Amino acid sequence: MTETDPAAVAAFIGNQRTECHVPHRLACRVLGVSESWFYKWRDKPTTARQVRRGQLADAIRQVFEDSGGTYGSPKVWLVLVRAGWRVSVNTVARLMAEHGLAGRKVRRRRGLTRPGKRP
């Protein structure tokens, strides 16, 4: 749970009642939020932006898994754009980082010849 995500705080308060039998009033008081704030966030419908962000995250995860876990954000972005998504490279990179998806690092081959220390 992060302090900056209100939806996560509201979900945490709601889960405390179902899992630990802690009343909403007590959980709100402990976390320092008002009950009216909690009920506002609990009953808030999901926005179109959140729905699209979830669909985009699923598409990113699918492209990443299809690549065998090798594609980084630039290549994932390229595949998504070719599939018809309108999204920026930075958005793809941020979502990949949030979900813990990281492409395989390219290993550079090192040459075998080394310059000698003699002049």
N, C-alpha and C positions, 0 to 999 in steps of 0.2 A: 504494500500500500504506500502510495506517495502522498505527501502533504499537498501538492499542487493540483492533484487530479480530484475535482469535487465528486465526479461519478464514482470513483473508487472509494472515497470516504463514505458516500451514501450507501454503496453496496456493502462495505464493511459493517456499518451500523445495522443494516438489515440482516446480515448474516449472523451477527451476534445474538439477535433475538431468536433466530431459528436454531442455531447450533448450541449456544450456551445459555439460553433462556434469560438473557440480559435485556431488560426493557429499553425501548428506544430512548426514553427520557434520560435514563442513567448513562447510556452510551453517548448521547449527545452532550451531556454535561461534562463527561470525562474528556471528550475530544474538543470541547470548547466551541461547539456549534449550536445554533438554536434548533428547536424541534421544527419550527416552520420551515427553516432552510432544508432540513432533512426531508420533510414531506414534499417540498417543491422538487427536489432532485430525485426522489424516489419515483414520483409519478410522471417525470419528464419523459416524453416520447423520444425515440431515437430520430435524429435529423437525417436528411438526405446525404449530408456530408459524411456522417458517421457510417451510413450504409455503404456509400461509395468507397470510403477508406477501407472498410472490411472486405469488400469485393476485390479491391486493388491488392490488399495484403494476401488474399487467397491466390490471386493470379501470380503475384511475385513468388509466393511459396511454390506454386506449381511449376513455374519456369525454372526456378532454382533446383527443384528436385529432378526435373527432366534433364537438366544439365549434369546431373550427378554430383551436385554441390560444388561445381567448379566456377560457375559464372559469378562475376562481381556485379556491382550496381550498373556500370555502363552497359554491359552486355545484356543484362536483364532488362534495362530500360529500352535498348534497341529492339529486343524481341517484343516487348509490350507495345511499343509505338507501331511496329509492323503489324501487330494484331489489332490495332485500332484504338488503343488507349491514348488519351491526351493527358500526359503526366510529365513532370520534369525529372531530370536526373537526380536532383537533390532530394525530391520527395521519395523516389525509389531507394536512394541510399539511406535516408532516415528510417523508412519502414523496415528495410533489411536489418539495420542496426538494432531497432526496437525488438525485432523478432529473433535476433541472434544469428542471422544468416550472413556468413562471410565467405566470399569466393576463395578458391585456392590460390595461393601465392605462386607467381611464376618464378621458377628457379632458374637463375642465370648460370650458364656454364662458364666456369672459370678456365682460362687458358692454362696449359701445362708449362709453357715457357716462362721463366721468371728471369728478370734482369739480374746479373751478378752484382756483387758488391764491389768488385774490382773496377778501377777506372778503365 
